Amino acid sequence: MDKDTAEILIRTGPGTPMGKLMRRYWVPALLCSEIPEPDCPPVRVKLLGERLLAFRDTQGRPGLVEEFCAHRGASLFLGRNEEGGIRCSYHGWKYDINGRCLELPSAPQIAPKVRIKAYPCVERGDIVWAYMGPAERRPEPPELEWCLVLPSHRYVSKRLQQCGYLQAMEGGIDTTHASWVHRYELDTDPMHKQAAANKYIKADRNAVFDIEEVPHGLTIFGRRNGEPDSYYWRITQWVFPWYTLIPPFGPHALGAHIWVPVDDANCWAWNINFFPDKPLPEDELRAMKEGKGIHCRYVPGTFVPAANPDNDWLVDRSAQKNGRSFSGVEGFAIQDASLQESMGPIQDYSRESLVPTDKAIVMARRRLARAVQDLEKGIEPPALDPGSQRVRSASVLLDRSIKAHEWSRTALGDIQKEPIYTV
């Protein structure tokens, strides 16, 4: 990727071309459970390079405002969440969830003229979402399948990843790495074991890709050899601008990710498991909470993974040598994160050497770059209509005579009527 395109894609702060594009979508800001009750302690949130503060007011409404008081710039994190607003501890100025100054004790007559930046919020799928774009362009809230299922049917976690969103998201788009870095844990991880897919993933390490541009982004068809008369297909969905839907494994819950920039050199990796039509099994839910599958264990009191760049991701060379872990890093989530973080906070894209299995990554970059260019021309971004987000991934054996594109248009066309296709 040339340096000019890379600069466009990786810079997401206020006023940048990609920042403007991303702000046209609802942004996952924090877990609802981080602000669990009215007037609870506020939480610092950094998104797209902006330092913000989340709080739940006396009426139970979530708010996301800039972190600093309009008076002399003190952090409202040190303030008091009380009586319908967040009050600065320095001189008592108080703001509501809309950024309006409710009280200005030393000069009450000017309070109506004082505001701080505030973003509208909605709660959906255990997440507080914020809209950070132009008010007149605000879309309807997201309708990805996992957002709309019952709370008992899903589990949502997040972790800080110490690299740019693009190199992290591209790991979610790339299905071939499962044949390598995850191969020794496919048969033991609680959310992957006993899936027939594991046999095909381990046996054929060179998937053949075909990519289809669709209204929501990309549908990515990864083909491996299956049985003598069939191909094994992993069908991944990439949804603008940062969602990936993981092809399922056997009887286990479906999976999804969101890759949201904290700033240009860090991102939030959101991790979701869900069933459309039934609660998560207790044993799998327990394993998710213990950090198995696409989730992880944390440094206590934080969302920083326990295995992180500061401790070399706790790489275990003996596990690598004796076949318990291909890379020596434990767990699917950190196996991926370690490799993506090892590239540096922002990968030098001019040095990469791409091959045919990287076709989906190249096309995702092109679509993002094109959307940026179109927005500058006044053309609306893709997938703002929440109806376009109602798509599903699949894992399926198909007869070698069947064209996966044509099969998917029927089998994945109406996810409310079709079963989960999984191997």
C-alpha positions as CSV (number, residue, x, y, z in Angstrom):
1,M,0.0,0.0,0.0
2,D,1.4,3.4,-0.9
3,K,2.2,5.8,1.9
4,D,-0.4,8.4,0.9
5,T,-3.2,5.8,1.0
6,A,-1.9,4.4,4.3
7,E,-1.9,7.8,5.8
8,I,-5.5,8.3,4.8
9,L,-6.6,5.0,6.3
10,I,-4.8,5.0,9.6
11,R,-5.4,8.6,10.7
12,T,-8.8,8.9,12.5
13,G,-8.6,12.0,14.6
14,P,-10.9,15.0,14.3
15,G,-10.8,16.6,10.9
16,T,-9.0,13.7,9.1
17,P,-10.6,12.1,6.1
18,M,-11.0,8.7,7.7
19,G,-12.0,10.3,11.0
20,K,-14.8,12.1,9.2
21,L,-16.0,8.8,7.6
22,M,-15.9,6.8,10.9
23,R,-17.8,9.6,12.7
24,R,-20.7,9.0,10.3
25,Y,-21.4,5.7,12.0
26,W,-22.5,4.8,15.6
27,V,-19.3,4.2,17.5
28,P,-19.1,1.6,20.3
29,A,-18.0,3.7,23.3
30,L,-18.1,1.5,26.4
31,L,-19.9,-1.4,28.0
32,C,-23.2,-0.5,29.6
33,S,-21.9,-2.3,32.7
34,E,-19.1,0.3,33.0
35,I,-21.7,2.9,34.1
36,P,-24.0,0.5,35.9
37,E,-26.4,2.8,37.7
38,P,-27.6,6.4,37.9
39,D,-25.1,8.8,39.4
40,C,-22.3,6.2,39.4
41,P,-18.7,7.2,39.0
42,P,-17.8,8.6,35.5
43,V,-15.5,6.8,33.2
44,R,-12.8,8.1,30.9
45,V,-13.3,7.2,27.3
46,K,-10.9,7.9,24.4
47,L,-12.3,7.4,20.9
48,L,-10.9,8.5,17.5
49,G,-8.3,10.6,19.3
50,E,-10.8,12.5,21.5
51,R,-10.6,12.4,25.3
52,L,-14.2,12.0,26.5
53,L,-16.1,11.2,29.7
54,A,-19.0,8.8,30.1
55,F,-21.5,9.0,32.9
56,R,-25.1,7.9,33.7
57,D,-27.2,10.8,35.0
58,T,-29.8,10.7,37.8
59,Q,-32.5,9.6,35.3
60,G,-30.3,6.7,34.2
61,R,-29.5,8.2,30.8
62,P,-26.0,7.6,29.4
63,G,-23.9,10.6,28.3
64,L,-20.6,11.1,26.5
65,V,-19.1,14.5,26.8
66,E,-15.6,16.0,26.4
67,E,-13.5,15.3,29.5
68,F,-12.5,18.8,30.3
69,C,-14.4,21.7,32.0
70,A,-15.0,24.8,29.8
71,H,-13.8,27.0,32.7
72,R,-10.1,26.3,33.1
73,G,-9.8,22.8,31.6
74,A,-9.9,20.7,34.8
75,S,-10.8,17.0,34.2
76,L,-14.4,16.2,34.9
77,F,-13.3,12.7,35.7
78,L,-12.5,14.2,39.2
79,G,-16.0,15.7,39.3
80,R,-19.2,14.7,41.0
81,N,-22.0,12.9,39.1
82,E,-25.1,14.2,40.9
83,E,-28.5,15.8,40.5
84,G,-28.7,15.4,36.7
85,G,-25.2,16.2,35.7
86,I,-21.5,16.0,36.1
87,R,-20.1,18.8,38.4
88,C,-16.5,20.0,38.1
89,S,-14.8,19.7,41.5
90,Y,-12.7,22.9,40.9
91,H,-15.4,25.6,40.8
92,G,-18.7,23.7,40.7
93,W,-19.6,24.2,37.1
94,K,-22.1,21.4,36.2
95,Y,-23.0,19.9,32.8
96,D,-25.8,17.6,31.6
97,I,-25.5,14.7,29.1
98,N,-26.1,17.2,26.3
99,G,-23.1,19.3,27.3
100,R,-25.2,22.2,28.5
101,C,-23.9,24.1,31.6
102,L,-26.7,23.7,34.2
103,E,-24.9,25.6,37.0
104,L,-22.2,28.2,37.0
105,P,-22.1,29.4,40.7
106,S,-19.8,32.4,40.2
107,A,-21.7,33.8,37.2
108,P,-25.1,32.1,36.8
109,Q,-26.2,34.6,34.2
110,I,-23.8,33.2,31.6
111,A,-24.5,29.5,32.2
112,P,-26.9,29.2,29.3
113,K,-24.1,30.4,26.9
114,V,-21.6,27.7,28.1
115,R,-21.4,24.3,26.5
116,I,-19.0,21.4,26.2
117,K,-18.9,18.9,23.4
118,A,-21.4,16.1,23.8
119,Y,-22.4,13.2,21.7
120,P,-25.8,11.5,21.6
121,C,-25.8,7.9,23.0
122,V,-28.0,4.8,22.7
123,E,-27.7,1.5,24.5
124,R,-27.9,-1.7,22.4
125,G,-26.3,-5.1,22.6
126,D,-24.8,-4.4,26.1
127,I,-22.9,-1.4,24.6
128,V,-23.2,2.3,24.9
129,W,-22.9,3.7,21.3
130,A,-22.1,7.3,20.5
131,Y,-22.7,9.2,17.3
132,M,-19.9,11.7,16.7
133,G,-20.8,13.0,13.3
134,P,-23.0,15.8,12.0
135,A,-26.3,15.9,13.8
136,E,-28.3,16.2,10.6
137,R,-26.7,13.1,9.2
138,R,-27.3,10.8,12.2
139,P,-28.3,7.3,11.1
140,E,-30.6,4.9,12.9
141,P,-28.9,2.8,15.6
142,P,-27.0,-0.4,14.5
143,E,-28.9,-3.6,13.8
144,L,-26.2,-6.2,13.6
145,E,-27.8,-9.5,14.5
146,W,-26.0,-9.8,17.9
147,C,-27.3,-6.4,18.9
148,L,-30.9,-7.5,18.8
149,V,-30.8,-10.9,20.5
150,L,-31.9,-11.4,24.1
151,P,-29.1,-10.6,26.7
152,S,-29.0,-14.3,27.6
153,H,-28.1,-15.1,24.0
154,R,-24.9,-13.1,23.8
155,Y,-21.7,-12.3,25.6
156,V,-19.7,-9.1,24.9
157,S,-16.2,-8.2,26.0
158,K,-13.6,-5.7,25.0
159,R,-9.8,-5.4,25.3
160,L,-7.3,-2.7,24.6
161,Q,-5.0,-3.6,21.7
162,Q,-1.8,-1.6,21.4
163,C,-1.7,-1.0,17.6
164,G,-3.7,0.8,15.0
165,Y,-7.2,-0.4,14.2
166,L,-6.4,-1.3,10.5
167,Q,-3.8,-3.9,11.2
168,A,-6.0,-5.4,13.9
169,M,-9.1,-5.5,11.7
170,E,-7.2,-7.0,8.9
171,G,-6.5,-10.0,11.2
172,G,-10.2,-10.4,11.6
173,I,-10.7,-10.3,7.8
174,D,-7.9,-12.9,7.2
175,T,-9.1,-16.4,7.6
176,T,-6.0,-18.3,6.5
177,H,-4.0,-17.6,9.8
178,A,-6.3,-20.0,11.6
179,S,-4.5,-22.9,9.9
180,W,-1.3,-21.7,11.5
181,V,-1.3,-19.7,14.7
182,H,-4.5,-21.4,16.1
183,R,-3.9,-24.9,14.8
184,Y,-2.9,-26.5,18.1
185,E,-5.7,-25.1,20.1
186,L,-8.6,-25.7,17.7
187,D,-9.2,-29.1,19.3
188,T,-9.0,-27.9,23.0
189,D,-10.5,-24.4,23.2
190,P,-14.1,-24.6,24.6
191,M,-15.5,-22.5,21.7
192,H,-13.8,-24.4,18.9
193,K,-13.4,-28.1,20.0
194,Q,-15.4,-30.9,18.4
195,A,-16.0,-28.8,15.2
196,A,-15.6,-30.8,12.0
197,A,-14.3,-27.6,10.5
198,N,-11.0,-28.1,12.4
199,K,-10.0,-31.0,10.3
200,Y,-10.3,-29.0,7.1
201,I,-8.6,-25.9,8.5
202,K,-5.6,-27.9,9.6
203,A,-5.4,-30.1,6.6
204,D,-5.5,-27.3,3.9
205,R,-3.4,-24.3,4.9
206,N,-3.8,-22.5,1.6
207,A,-7.3,-21.3,1.2
208,V,-8.4,-19.9,-2.1
209,F,-10.3,-16.7,-1.9
210,D,-13.1,-15.0,-3.8
211,I,-14.5,-11.7,-2.7
212,E,-17.8,-10.1,-3.4
213,E,-18.5,-6.4,-3.0
214,V,-21.9,-6.0,-1.3
215,P,-23.9,-3.1,0.1
216,H,-22.6,-3.7,3.7
217,G,-19.0,-4.1,2.7
218,L,-17.5,-7.4,1.6
219,T,-18.5,-11.1,1.7
220,I,-15.3,-13.1,1.8
221,F,-15.3,-16.7,0.5
222,G,-12.4,-18.8,1.7
223,R,-12.3,-22.3,0.0
224,R,-10.5,-25.3,1.4
225,N,-10.6,-28.9,0.3
226,G,-13.3,-30.8,2.2
227,E,-14.3,-34.3,1.4
228,P,-13.5,-35.9,-2.0
229,D,-16.7,-34.5,-3.4
230,S,-16.9,-31.2,-1.6
231,Y,-15.2,-28.0,-0.7
232,Y,-15.1,-26.5,2.8
233,W,-16.1,-22.8,2.7
234,R,-15.6,-20.2,5.4
235,I,-17.7,-17.2,4.6
236,T,-16.7,-14.1,6.5
237,Q,-18.7,-10.8,6.5
238,W,-16.9,-7.5,6.7
239,V,-19.3,-4.7,7.5
240,F,-18.4,-1.0,7.1
241,P,-16.4,0.4,8.7
242,W,-15.1,-1.9,11.4
243,Y,-17.2,-5.0,11.9
244,T,-16.2,-8.6,11.2
245,L,-18.4,-11.6,11.5
246,I,-16.5,-14.9,12.1
247,P,-17.6,-18.1,10.4
248,P,-18.9,-20.4,13.1
249,F,-17.3,-23.6,14.5
250,G,-19.5,-26.7,14.8
251,P,-22.2,-26.4,17.6
252,H,-20.6,-23.3,19.2
253,A,-21.8,-19.8,19.3
254,L,-21.3,-17.4,16.4
255,G,-18.6,-14.8,16.8
256,A,-18.0,-11.2,15.8
257,H,-15.6,-8.4,16.4
258,I,-15.5,-4.6,16.2
259,W,-12.2,-2.7,15.7
260,V,-12.5,0.9,17.0
261,P,-9.7,3.4,17.1
262,V,-8.7,4.8,20.5
263,D,-6.2,6.9,18.6
264,D,-4.0,6.2,15.7
265,A,-1.7,3.8,17.6
266,N,-4.3,1.9,19.8
267,C,-7.7,0.4,19.3
268,W,-10.5,-1.3,21.2
269,A,-11.1,-4.9,20.1
270,W,-14.7,-5.8,20.9
271,N,-15.5,-9.5,21.0
272,I,-19.0,-11.0,20.8
273,N,-20.4,-14.5,20.9
274,F,-24.0,-15.1,20.4
275,F,-26.9,-17.4,19.3
276,P,-29.8,-15.9,17.4
277,D,-32.4,-18.2,19.0
278,K,-31.2,-19.7,22.3
279,P,-29.2,-18.8,25.4
280,L,-25.5,-19.4,25.5
281,P,-24.7,-22.7,27.2
282,E,-23.6,-22.2,30.8
283,D,-20.3,-24.0,30.3
284,E,-19.4,-21.9,27.3
285,L,-20.5,-18.6,28.9
286,R,-18.3,-19.5,31.9
287,A,-15.4,-20.2,29.6
288,M,-15.9,-16.8,27.8
289,K,-15.9,-15.0,31.1
290,E,-12.6,-16.8,32.0
291,G,-11.0,-15.5,28.8
292,K,-11.3,-18.4,26.5
293,G,-12.0,-18.3,22.8
294,I,-12.0,-14.8,21.4
295,H,-12.0,-13.3,24.9
296,C,-9.0,-12.8,27.3
297,R,-7.9,-12.4,30.9
298,Y,-7.1,-8.9,32.1
299,V,-4.7,-7.0,34.3
300,P,-7.0,-6.6,37.3
301,G,-9.2,-3.4,37.2
302,T,-8.4,-2.7,33.5
303,F,-9.2,-3.8,30.0
304,V,-5.6,-4.4,29.3
305,P,-4.9,-8.1,28.6
306,A,-2.9,-9.9,31.2
307,A,-0.6,-11.0,28.3
308,N,0.5,-7.9,26.5
309,P,3.6,-6.3,24.8
310,D,5.1,-5.3,28.2
311,N,5.6,-9.0,29.1
312,D,6.1,-10.3,25.6
313,W,2.6,-11.7,25.7
314,L,3.8,-14.3,28.2
315,V,5.2,-16.4,25.3
316,D,5.9,-20.0,26.5
317,R,8.7,-21.5,24.4
318,S,8.2,-24.9,25.9
319,A,4.5,-24.9,24.8
320,Q,5.7,-23.9,21.4
321,K,8.2,-26.7,21.3
322,N,6.0,-29.5,22.5
323,G,3.0,-28.6,20.3
324,R,0.6,-27.0,22.8
325,S,0.8,-23.7,21.1
326,F,2.1,-22.8,17.6
327,S,3.4,-19.4,18.6
328,G,3.9,-20.1,22.3
329,V,1.2,-17.5,23.1
330,E,-1.9,-18.8,24.9
331,G,-5.5,-18.2,23.7
332,F,-7.0,-17.2,20.4
333,A,-7.4,-13.5,21.2
334,I,-3.9,-12.9,22.3
335,Q,-2.4,-15.1,19.7
336,D,-3.9,-12.7,17.2
337,A,-3.2,-9.5,19.2
338,S,0.4,-10.5,19.8
339,L,1.2,-10.8,16.1
340,Q,-0.7,-7.6,15.2
341,E,1.0,-5.6,18.0
342,S,4.4,-7.1,17.1
343,M,4.2,-5.1,13.8
344,G,4.5,-1.9,15.9
345,P,1.9,0.6,16.9
346,I,1.4,1.6,13.2
347,Q,2.6,-0.9,10.7
348,D,4.9,0.2,7.9
349,Y,2.7,-0.8,5.0
350,S,5.3,0.2,2.4
351,R,7.4,-2.8,3.5
352,E,4.7,-5.5,3.2
353,S,4.7,-8.2,0.5
354,L,1.2,-9.3,-0.2
355,V,0.1,-12.6,-1.9
356,P,-3.2,-13.9,-3.3
357,T,-4.5,-15.0,0.2
358,D,-4.4,-11.3,1.1
359,K,-7.0,-10.4,-1.5
360,A,-9.7,-9.6,1.0
361,I,-7.4,-7.2,2.9
362,V,-6.5,-5.4,-0.3
363,M,-10.2,-5.0,-1.3
364,A,-11.2,-3.8,2.2
365,R,-8.5,-1.1,2.0
366,R,-9.7,-0.1,-1.4
367,R,-13.3,0.1,-0.3
368,L,-12.4,2.2,2.7
369,A,-10.2,4.6,0.6
370,R,-13.0,4.8,-2.0
371,A,-15.6,5.6,0.7
372,V,-13.3,8.4,2.0
373,Q,-13.0,9.9,-1.5
374,D,-16.7,9.6,-2.1
375,L,-17.6,11.3,1.2
376,E,-15.4,14.3,0.1
377,K,-17.5,14.4,-3.0
378,G,-20.7,14.4,-1.0
379,I,-21.6,10.7,-1.6
380,E,-23.0,9.0,1.5
381,P,-21.0,6.2,3.0
382,P,-22.0,2.5,2.7
383,A,-24.0,0.6,5.3
384,L,-25.5,3.5,7.1
385,D,-28.9,1.9,6.6
386,P,-29.1,-0.6,9.6
387,G,-31.0,-3.0,7.4
388,S,-27.8,-3.6,5.4
389,Q,-26.1,-4.8,8.6
390,R,-28.4,-7.8,9.0
391,V,-26.0,-10.4,7.6
392,R,-24.5,-13.6,8.9
393,S,-21.3,-15.6,8.4
394,A,-21.2,-19.3,7.5
395,S,-19.1,-22.4,7.6
396,V,-20.3,-25.0,5.2
397,L,-19.4,-28.0,3.0
398,L,-20.7,-27.7,-0.5
399,D,-20.6,-30.0,-3.4
400,R,-17.7,-29.0,-5.7
401,S,-20.2,-28.2,-8.5
402,I,-22.0,-25.5,-6.4
403,K,-20.9,-21.9,-6.7
404,A,-20.6,-20.5,-3.2
405,H,-21.7,-17.0,-4.3
406,E,-25.0,-18.2,-5.6
407,W,-25.5,-20.5,-2.6
408,S,-25.0,-17.6,-0.2
409,R,-27.5,-15.3,-1.9
410,T,-30.2,-17.8,-1.0
411,A,-28.9,-19.4,2.2
412,L,-27.7,-16.1,3.8
413,G,-30.2,-13.8,2.1
414,D,-32.7,-13.7,5.0
415,I,-31.1,-14.5,8.3
416,Q,-34.4,-14.4,10.2
417,K,-35.6,-17.4,8.2
418,E,-32.5,-19.4,7.5
419,P,-30.7,-21.7,10.0
420,I,-27.1,-21.2,11.1
421,Y,-24.8,-23.0,8.6
422,T,-21.9,-24.4,10.5
423,V,-19.5,-27.4,10.3
